[in-house]
Amino acid sequence: GTLAVGSEVEVLDGAVSVGFLPRDTVSGRSIRVADSEGQIIEDGRVGEIFISGPDVTIGYWNKPDLDHQFHCKLSDGSEYFATGDLGKIVDQRLYVVGRKKELIIVNGRNIYPTDIESIVEVEYPDTVRPG
């Protein structure tokens, strides 16, 4: 299963939605957007994206001392995984608008979004416009 469902692409203020959010208890999955204090914020406001569910990681691979950085209790009392992504929910759709830190870590390696953008621009010049 996925956290967001739907095949329609929606664009809002330059951000692309990742799909409709299932807001039920059947899937056991949940997405919340919260402020820096862990307060779940109302739809339409930008905050950090938090996820929970049976298929969400339980910790940092081989680094249990770092697990606390990713798990947070939010204002609803439930524990969530802190994605580091910034987003908002509008009309039951999740829009990812950026990162809390402009850094992605894959297998212990730092990757900067600007590097990914540059590579995509070079590899797909007919599909992606520069900038």
OpenMM code with the backbone's topology and positions (N, CA, C; nanometers):
from openmm import Vec3, app, unit

residues = "GLY THR LEU ALA VAL GLY SER GLU VAL GLU VAL LEU ASP GLY ALA VAL SER VAL GLY PHE LEU PRO ARG ASP THR VAL SER GLY ARG SER ILE ARG VAL ALA ASP SER GLU GLY GLN ILE ILE GLU ASP GLY ARG VAL GLY GLU ILE PHE ILE SER GLY PRO ASP VAL THR ILE GLY TYR TRP ASN LYS PRO ASP LEU ASP HIS GLN PHE HIS CYS LYS LEU SER ASP GLY SER GLU TYR PHE ALA THR GLY ASP LEU GLY LYS ILE VAL ASP GLN ARG LEU TYR VAL VAL GLY ARG LYS LYS GLU LEU ILE ILE VAL ASN GLY ARG ASN ILE TYR PRO THR ASP ILE GLU SER ILE VAL GLU VAL GLU TYR PRO ASP THR VAL ARG PRO GLY".split()
positions = [
    Vec3(0.0813, -0.1188, 0.0000),
    Vec3(0.0000, 0.0000, 0.0000),
    Vec3(0.0852, 0.1246, 0.0000),
    Vec3(0.0228, 0.2340, -0.0289),
    Vec3(0.0922, 0.3616, -0.0301),
    Vec3(0.0255, 0.4564, 0.0667),
    Vec3(0.0970, 0.5610, 0.1041),
    Vec3(0.0414, 0.6600, 0.1949),
    Vec3(-0.0530, 0.7553, 0.1237),
    Vec3(-0.0280, 0.7831, -0.0015),
    Vec3(-0.1156, 0.8708, -0.0795),
    Vec3(-0.1581, 0.7949, -0.2044),
    Vec3(-0.2817, 0.8139, -0.2460),
    Vec3(-0.3326, 0.7402, -0.3608),
    Vec3(-0.3896, 0.8357, -0.4641),
    Vec3(-0.3990, 0.7889, -0.5871),
    Vec3(-0.4598, 0.8698, -0.6919),
    Vec3(-0.3692, 0.8827, -0.8114),
    Vec3(-0.4290, 0.8980, -0.9275),
    Vec3(-0.3494, 0.9070, -1.0485),
    Vec3(-0.3528, 1.0465, -1.1095),
    Vec3(-0.4368, 1.1345, -1.0587),
    Vec3(-0.4449, 1.2690, -1.1131),
    Vec3(-0.3331, 1.3555, -1.0570),
    Vec3(-0.2760, 1.4352, -1.1437),
    Vec3(-0.1711, 1.5283, -1.0999),
    Vec3(-0.2344, 1.6653, -1.0825),
    Vec3(-0.2130, 1.7254, -0.9687),
    Vec3(-0.2621, 1.8593, -0.9406),
    Vec3(-0.1420, 1.9476, -0.9080),
    Vec3(-0.1439, 2.0699, -0.9563),
    Vec3(-0.0384, 2.1661, -0.9274),
    Vec3(-0.1023, 2.2838, -0.8549),
    Vec3(-0.0416, 2.3239, -0.7439),
    Vec3(-0.0926, 2.4340, -0.6631),
    Vec3(0.0253, 2.5211, -0.6209),
    Vec3(0.0250, 2.6450, -0.6626),
    Vec3(0.1337, 2.7388, -0.6278),
    Vec3(0.2714, 2.6825, -0.6613),
    Vec3(0.2819, 2.6114, -0.7734),
    Vec3(0.4099, 2.5570, -0.8167),
    Vec3(0.4462, 2.4235, -0.7563),
    Vec3(0.3649, 2.3717, -0.6636),
    Vec3(0.3917, 2.2415, -0.6021),
    Vec3(0.2996, 2.1374, -0.6626),
    Vec3(0.3522, 2.0161, -0.6838),
    Vec3(0.2753, 1.9069, -0.7415),
    Vec3(0.2284, 1.8152, -0.6293),
    Vec3(0.1006, 1.7776, -0.6347),
    Vec3(0.0488, 1.6887, -0.5302),
    Vec3(0.1008, 1.5473, -0.5524),
    Vec3(0.1138, 1.4735, -0.4435),
    Vec3(0.1559, 1.3345, -0.4519),
    Vec3(0.0361, 1.2415, -0.4474),
    Vec3(-0.0851, 1.2959, -0.4453),
    Vec3(-0.2058, 1.2143, -0.4490),
    Vec3(-0.2990, 1.2425, -0.3337),
    Vec3(-0.4111, 1.1719, -0.3344),
    Vec3(-0.5096, 1.1857, -0.2270),
    Vec3(-0.4600, 1.1146, -0.1021),
    Vec3(-0.4939, 1.1678, 0.0136),
    Vec3(-0.4550, 1.1067, 0.1399),
    Vec3(-0.5675, 1.0187, 0.1918),
    Vec3(-0.5351, 0.8964, 0.2258),
    Vec3(-0.6371, 0.8138, 0.2902),
    Vec3(-0.6526, 0.8613, 0.4347),
    Vec3(-0.7689, 0.9098, 0.4693),
    Vec3(-0.7902, 0.9571, 0.6070),
    Vec3(-0.8850, 0.8625, 0.6785),
    Vec3(-0.8421, 0.7380, 0.6865),
    Vec3(-0.9217, 0.6372, 0.7548),
    Vec3(-0.8293, 0.5549, 0.8425),
    Vec3(-0.8868, 0.4724, 0.9241),
    Vec3(-0.8059, 0.3899, 1.0137),
    Vec3(-0.7855, 0.2494, 0.9586),
    Vec3(-0.8472, 0.2179, 0.8453),
    Vec3(-0.8382, 0.0836, 0.7891),
    Vec3(-0.6957, 0.0498, 0.7463),
    Vec3(-0.6273, 0.1424, 0.6801),
    Vec3(-0.4936, 0.1145, 0.6273),
    Vec3(-0.3861, 0.1121, 0.7351),
    Vec3(-0.4128, 0.1746, 0.8478),
    Vec3(-0.3114, 0.1834, 0.9529),
    Vec3(-0.2031, 0.2839, 0.9211),
    Vec3(-0.2218, 0.3611, 0.8144),
    Vec3(-0.1238, 0.4613, 0.7718),
    Vec3(-0.1788, 0.6000, 0.7964),
    Vec3(-0.0874, 0.6936, 0.8227),
    Vec3(-0.1316, 0.8295, 0.8483),
    Vec3(-0.0254, 0.9293, 0.8054),
    Vec3(-0.0700, 1.0420, 0.7532),
    Vec3(0.0195, 1.1523, 0.7189),
    Vec3(-0.0313, 1.2755, 0.7914),
    Vec3(0.0585, 1.3449, 0.8564),
    Vec3(0.0246, 1.4684, 0.9264),
    Vec3(0.1260, 1.5757, 0.8887),
    Vec3(0.0840, 1.7001, 0.8949),
    Vec3(0.1735, 1.8140, 0.8767),
    Vec3(0.1713, 1.8894, 1.0091),
    Vec3(0.2902, 1.9143, 1.0629),
    Vec3(0.2994, 1.9767, 1.1948),
    Vec3(0.4027, 2.0883, 1.1949),
    Vec3(0.3895, 2.1764, 1.2938),
    Vec3(0.4860, 2.2854, 1.3094),
    Vec3(0.6086, 2.2356, 1.3859),
    Vec3(0.7028, 2.3231, 1.4105),
    Vec3(0.8286, 2.2845, 1.4758),
    Vec3(0.8105, 2.2420, 1.6214),
    Vec3(0.6934, 2.2709, 1.6787),
    Vec3(0.6644, 2.2314, 1.8172),
    Vec3(0.5897, 2.0983, 1.8241),
    Vec3(0.5600, 2.0385, 1.7079),
    Vec3(0.4876, 1.9119, 1.7063),
    Vec3(0.3367, 1.9266, 1.7080),
    Vec3(0.2887, 2.0476, 1.6891),
    Vec3(0.1450, 2.0720, 1.6822),
    Vec3(0.0961, 2.0459, 1.5392),
    Vec3(-0.0006, 1.9580, 1.5257),
    Vec3(-0.0574, 1.9324, 1.3938),
    Vec3(-0.1294, 2.0591, 1.3496),
    Vec3(-0.0988, 2.1032, 1.2273),
    Vec3(-0.1541, 2.2301, 1.1800),
    Vec3(-0.2689, 2.2064, 1.0826),
    Vec3(-0.3489, 2.3100, 1.0657),
    Vec3(-0.4657, 2.2968, 0.9784),
    Vec3(-0.4230, 2.2885, 0.8324),
    Vec3(-0.5112, 2.2303, 0.7533),
    Vec3(-0.4867, 2.2168, 0.6102),
    Vec3(-0.4581, 2.3531, 0.5475),
    Vec3(-0.3685, 2.3538, 0.4510),
    Vec3(-0.3340, 2.4768, 0.3802),
    Vec3(-0.2083, 2.5438, 0.4317),
    Vec3(-0.1670, 2.5124, 0.5552),
    Vec3(-0.0437, 2.5708, 0.6106),
    Vec3(0.0733, 2.4773, 0.5863),
    Vec3(0.1912, 2.5345, 0.5645),
    Vec3(0.3125, 2.4560, 0.5401),
    Vec3(0.3785, 2.4195, 0.6721),
    Vec3(0.4190, 2.2937, 0.6818),
    Vec3(0.4918, 2.2439, 0.7977),
    Vec3(0.5680, 2.1187, 0.7568),
    Vec3(0.6298, 2.0528, 0.8545),
    Vec3(0.7017, 1.9297, 0.8240),
    Vec3(0.6027, 1.8146, 0.8086),
    Vec3(0.6326, 1.7249, 0.7142),
    Vec3(0.5473, 1.6088, 0.6888),
    Vec3(0.5927, 1.4938, 0.7792),
    Vec3(0.4958, 1.4339, 0.8480),
    Vec3(0.5193, 1.3202, 0.9364),
    Vec3(0.4334, 1.2040, 0.8889),
    Vec3(0.4893, 1.0825, 0.8913),
    Vec3(0.4151, 0.9653, 0.8456),
    Vec3(0.4199, 0.8551, 0.9499),
    Vec3(0.3178, 0.7708, 0.9486),
    Vec3(0.3189, 0.6519, 1.0336),
    Vec3(0.2482, 0.5400, 0.9598),
    Vec3(0.2796, 0.4186, 0.9979),
    Vec3(0.2155, 0.3038, 0.9371),
    Vec3(0.3010, 0.1794, 0.9514),
    Vec3(0.2446, 0.0658, 0.9159),
    Vec3(0.3158, -0.0607, 0.9334),
    Vec3(0.4376, -0.0764, 0.8428),
    Vec3(0.4454, 0.0023, 0.7359),
    Vec3(0.5578, -0.0099, 0.6437),
    Vec3(0.6576, 0.1051, 0.6554),
    Vec3(0.6492, 0.1818, 0.7637),
    Vec3(0.7418, 0.2930, 0.7876),
    Vec3(0.8570, 0.2405, 0.8729),
    Vec3(0.9771, 0.2837, 0.8410),
    Vec3(1.0967, 0.2361, 0.9105),
    Vec3(1.0869, 0.2524, 1.0631),
    Vec3(1.1505, 0.1600, 1.1331),
    Vec3(1.1519, 0.1695, 1.2787),
    Vec3(1.2797, 0.2363, 1.3293),
    Vec3(1.3739, 0.2631, 1.2413),
    Vec3(1.4963, 0.3270, 1.2854),
    Vec3(1.5959, 0.3484, 1.1742),
    Vec3(1.7059, 0.4071, 1.2105),
    Vec3(1.8147, 0.4379, 1.1198),
    Vec3(1.9002, 0.3125, 1.1040),
    Vec3(1.9290, 0.2716, 0.9823),
    Vec3(2.0019, 0.1472, 0.9547),
    Vec3(2.1365, 0.1426, 1.0262),
    Vec3(2.1504, 0.0455, 1.1157),
    Vec3(2.2736, 0.0195, 1.1907),
    Vec3(2.3225, 0.1379, 1.2740),
    Vec3(2.2353, 0.2329, 1.3043),
    Vec3(2.2741, 0.3467, 1.3879),
    Vec3(2.1618, 0.3778, 1.4873),
    Vec3(2.1378, 0.2868, 1.5825),
    Vec3(2.0259, 0.3056, 1.6754),
    Vec3(2.0356, 0.4334, 1.7592),
    Vec3(2.1568, 0.4867, 1.7763),
    Vec3(2.1732, 0.6101, 1.8532),
    Vec3(2.1134, 0.7315, 1.7808),
    Vec3(2.0830, 0.7174, 1.6506),
    Vec3(2.0246, 0.8281, 1.5736),
    Vec3(1.8727, 0.8165, 1.5569),
    Vec3(1.8156, 0.7042, 1.6045),
    Vec3(1.6725, 0.6805, 1.5850),
    Vec3(1.5855, 0.7941, 1.6381),
    Vec3(1.6240, 0.8532, 1.7488),
    Vec3(1.5424, 0.9590, 1.8105),
    Vec3(1.5236, 1.0800, 1.7178),
    Vec3(1.6132, 1.0986, 1.6221),
    Vec3(1.6030, 1.2118, 1.5299),
    Vec3(1.4851, 1.1977, 1.4341),
    Vec3(1.4366, 1.0756, 1.4170),
    Vec3(1.3337, 1.0513, 1.3167),
    Vec3(1.1956, 1.0236, 1.3747),
    Vec3(1.1858, 0.9931, 1.5018),
    Vec3(1.0577, 0.9595, 1.5613),
    Vec3(1.0135, 1.0685, 1.6579),
    Vec3(0.8899, 1.1131, 1.6403),
    Vec3(0.8375, 1.2224, 1.7210),
    Vec3(0.6937, 1.1940, 1.7601),
    Vec3(0.6574, 1.2346, 1.8811),
    Vec3(0.5163, 1.2330, 1.9202),
    Vec3(0.4589, 1.3681, 1.8853),
    Vec3(0.3471, 1.3659, 1.8120),
    Vec3(0.2805, 1.4904, 1.7746),
    Vec3(0.1679, 1.5204, 1.8719),
    Vec3(0.1005, 1.6316, 1.8488),
    Vec3(-0.0025, 1.6795, 1.9410),
    Vec3(-0.1217, 1.5845, 1.9542),
    Vec3(-0.1366, 1.4878, 1.8625),
    Vec3(-0.2455, 1.3902, 1.8768),
    Vec3(-0.2053, 1.2722, 1.9654),
    Vec3(-0.0794, 1.2739, 2.0163),
    Vec3(-0.0316, 1.1694, 2.1060),
    Vec3(0.0281, 1.0488, 2.0361),
    Vec3(0.0224, 1.0451, 1.9042),
    Vec3(0.0767, 0.9320, 1.8285),
    Vec3(0.2202, 0.9591, 1.7867),
    Vec3(0.2952, 0.8497, 1.7642),
    Vec3(0.4333, 0.8619, 1.7197),
    Vec3(0.4394, 0.8548, 1.5678),
    Vec3(0.5221, 0.9416, 1.5097),
    Vec3(0.5356, 0.9522, 1.3647),
    Vec3(0.6832, 0.9552, 1.3269),
    Vec3(0.7077, 0.9246, 1.2013),
    Vec3(0.8404, 0.9363, 1.1419),
    Vec3(0.8519, 1.0760, 1.0821),
    Vec3(0.9543, 1.1493, 1.1198),
    Vec3(0.9787, 1.2841, 1.0680),
    Vec3(1.0519, 1.2718, 0.9350),
    Vec3(0.9878, 1.3140, 0.8251),
    Vec3(1.0457, 1.2937, 0.6922),
    Vec3(1.1537, 1.3946, 0.6564),
    Vec3(1.1491, 1.5136, 0.7185),
    Vec3(1.2407, 1.6206, 0.6780),
    Vec3(1.1887, 1.6980, 0.5588),
    Vec3(1.0743, 1.6541, 0.5045),
    Vec3(1.0117, 1.7241, 0.3923),
    Vec3(0.9124, 1.8267, 0.4451),
    Vec3(0.8989, 1.9361, 0.3728),
    Vec3(0.7995, 2.0382, 0.4048),
    Vec3(0.6835, 2.0237, 0.3074),
    Vec3(0.5626, 2.0407, 0.3580),
    Vec3(0.4477, 2.0274, 0.2711),
    Vec3(0.3229, 2.0842, 0.3332),
    Vec3(0.2146, 2.0706, 0.2575),
    Vec3(0.0838, 2.1158, 0.3056),
    Vec3(-0.0219, 2.0240, 0.2475),
    Vec3(-0.1356, 2.0208, 0.3141),
    Vec3(-0.2488, 1.9419, 0.2682),
    Vec3(-0.3580, 2.0387, 0.2249),
    Vec3(-0.4051, 2.0230, 0.1017),
    Vec3(-0.5131, 2.1057, 0.0484),
    Vec3(-0.6102, 2.0127, -0.0234),
    Vec3(-0.7371, 2.0212, 0.0110),
    Vec3(-0.8406, 1.9380, -0.0512),
    Vec3(-0.8033, 1.7899, -0.0497),
    Vec3(-0.7556, 1.7435, 0.0634),
    Vec3(-0.7161, 1.6043, 0.0866),
    Vec3(-0.6020, 1.5574, -0.0034),
    Vec3(-0.5220, 1.6508, -0.0539),
    Vec3(-0.4031, 1.6174, -0.1326),
    Vec3(-0.2803, 1.6706, -0.0592),
    Vec3(-0.1733, 1.5923, -0.0634),
    Vec3(-0.0471, 1.6328, -0.0035),
    Vec3(0.0408, 1.6962, -0.1104),
    Vec3(0.0920, 1.8150, -0.0810),
    Vec3(0.1845, 1.8854, -0.1697),
    Vec3(0.3184, 1.8977, -0.0973),
    Vec3(0.4241, 1.8457, -0.1572),
    Vec3(0.5586, 1.8588, -0.1019),
    Vec3(0.6181, 1.9865, -0.1603),
    Vec3(0.6608, 2.0779, -0.0737),
    Vec3(0.7086, 2.2082, -0.1209),
    Vec3(0.8570, 2.2319, -0.0969),
    Vec3(0.9238, 2.1413, -0.0274),
    Vec3(1.0666, 2.1608, -0.0032),
    Vec3(1.1184, 2.0650, 0.1018),
    Vec3(1.2365, 2.0951, 0.1502),
    Vec3(1.3012, 2.0152, 0.2552),
    Vec3(1.3331, 2.1048, 0.3730),
    Vec3(1.3301, 2.0469, 0.4909),
    Vec3(1.3673, 2.1186, 0.6128),
    Vec3(1.5154, 2.1574, 0.6042),
    Vec3(1.5961, 2.0643, 0.5596),
    Vec3(1.7370, 2.0892, 0.5297),
    Vec3(1.7554, 2.0539, 0.3835),
    Vec3(1.8295, 2.1309, 0.3107),
    Vec3(1.8518, 2.1028, 0.1694),
    Vec3(1.9605, 1.9971, 0.1543),
    Vec3(1.9322, 1.8791, 0.2080),
    Vec3(2.0272, 1.7689, 0.2051),
    Vec3(1.9500, 1.6380, 0.2106),
    Vec3(1.9882, 1.5439, 0.1264),
    Vec3(1.9299, 1.4110, 0.1271),
    Vec3(2.0441, 1.3143, 0.1568),
    Vec3(2.0236, 1.2247, 0.2530),
    Vec3(2.1281, 1.1289, 0.2894),
    Vec3(2.0848, 0.9912, 0.2418),
    Vec3(2.1659, 0.9301, 0.1546),
    Vec3(2.1379, 0.7974, 0.1023),
    Vec3(2.2582, 0.7095, 0.1332),
    Vec3(2.2349, 0.6040, 0.2102),
    Vec3(2.3419, 0.5113, 0.2488),
    Vec3(2.4621, 0.5845, 0.3072),
    Vec3(2.4359, 0.6852, 0.3898),
    Vec3(2.5418, 0.7601, 0.4557),
    Vec3(2.6105, 0.8640, 0.3691),
    Vec3(2.5623, 0.8810, 0.2458),
    Vec3(2.6231, 0.9762, 0.1525),
    Vec3(2.5353, 1.1002, 0.1395),
    Vec3(2.5948, 1.2172, 0.1497),
    Vec3(2.5205, 1.3420, 0.1363),
    Vec3(2.4961, 1.3742, -0.0105),
    Vec3(2.3693, 1.3990, -0.0435),
    Vec3(2.3315, 1.4367, -0.1795),
    Vec3(2.2533, 1.5671, -0.1703),
    Vec3(2.2927, 1.6632, -0.2494),
    Vec3(2.2271, 1.7932, -0.2481),
    Vec3(2.1272, 1.8025, -0.3631),
    Vec3(2.0058, 1.8523, -0.3361),
    Vec3(1.9037, 1.8627, -0.4409),
    Vec3(1.9505, 1.9383, -0.5649),
    Vec3(2.0350, 2.0387, -0.5472),
    Vec3(2.0834, 2.1141, -0.6626),
    Vec3(2.1674, 2.0263, -0.7557),
    Vec3(2.2399, 1.9288, -0.6979),
    Vec3(2.3170, 1.8351, -0.7803),
    Vec3(2.2230, 1.7466, -0.8624),
    Vec3(2.1152, 1.7004, -0.8000),
    Vec3(2.0174, 1.6180, -0.8707),
    Vec3(1.9528, 1.6988, -0.9830),
    Vec3(1.9156, 1.8217, -0.9542),
    Vec3(1.8547, 1.9082, -1.0553),
    Vec3(1.9478, 1.9279, -1.1744),
    Vec3(2.0755, 1.9523, -1.1483),
    Vec3(2.1725, 1.9730, -1.2570),
    Vec3(2.1855, 1.8493, -1.3446),
    Vec3(2.1917, 1.7329, -1.2825),
    Vec3(2.2037, 1.6080, -1.3580),
    Vec3(2.0797, 1.5847, -1.4448),
    Vec3(1.9612, 1.6065, -1.3875),
    Vec3(1.8366, 1.5865, -1.4627),
    Vec3(1.8287, 1.6840, -1.5800),
    Vec3(1.8690, 1.8091, -1.5586),
    Vec3(1.8670, 1.9077, -1.6677),
    Vec3(1.9574, 1.8651, -1.7834),
    Vec3(2.0757, 1.8093, -1.7516),
    Vec3(2.1700, 1.7668, -1.8552),
    Vec3(2.1205, 1.6398, -1.9249),
    Vec3(2.0691, 1.5444, -1.8492),
    Vec3(2.0275, 1.4162, -1.9049),
    Vec3(1.8962, 1.4234, -1.9830),
    Vec3(1.8106, 1.5188, -1.9498),
    Vec3(1.6789, 1.5286, -2.0136),
    Vec3(1.6520, 1.6710, -2.0624),
    Vec3(1.7363, 1.7227, -2.1526),
    Vec3(1.7215, 1.8621, -2.1962),
    Vec3(1.5920, 1.8911, -2.2734),
    Vec3(1.5331, 1.7890, -2.3351),
    Vec3(1.4088, 1.8092, -2.4098),
    Vec3(1.2847, 1.7990, -2.3213),
    Vec3(1.3037, 1.7512, -2.2003),
    Vec3(1.1907, 1.7285, -2.1095),
    Vec3(1.1855, 1.8312, -1.9968),
    Vec3(1.3021, 1.8678, -1.9458),
    Vec3(1.3100, 1.9560, -1.8290),
    Vec3(1.3721, 2.0894, -1.8707),
    Vec3(1.3051, 2.1967, -1.8344),
    Vec3(1.3623, 2.3276, -1.8651),
    Vec3(1.4634, 2.3660, -1.7564),
    Vec3(1.5723, 2.4300, -1.7941),
    Vec3(1.6743, 2.4694, -1.6958),
    Vec3(1.6169, 2.5629, -1.5902),
    Vec3(1.6695, 2.5493, -1.4687),
    Vec3(1.6286, 2.6391, -1.3607),
    Vec3(1.5175, 2.5839, -1.2839),
] * unit.nanometer
topology = app.Topology()
chain = topology.addChain("A")
for resn in residues:
    res = topology.addResidue(resn, chain)
    for name in ("N", "CA", "C"):
        topology.addAtom(name, app.Element.getBySymbol(name[0]), res)
